[in-house]
């Protein structure tokens, strides 16, 4: 059975992954939702940051899933 500190690290990994992925999705969708042309242009220029955040978040979530999967075996 994992210790309390290990469970806390795992839950923090899950939280980091979810937040990073959410930020990435928001940044990528913002140009399509923004009403102001200036905001739309600014958010369009940040698409690399959005993709990076999304991929990083998915990597954290995959790592969390791998830890959980190995723990159940």
Secondary structure by P-SEA (a helix, b strand, c coil): cccaaaaaaaaaaaaaaaaaaaaaaaaaacccccccaaaaaaaaaaaaaaaaaaaaaaaaaaaaaaaaaaaac
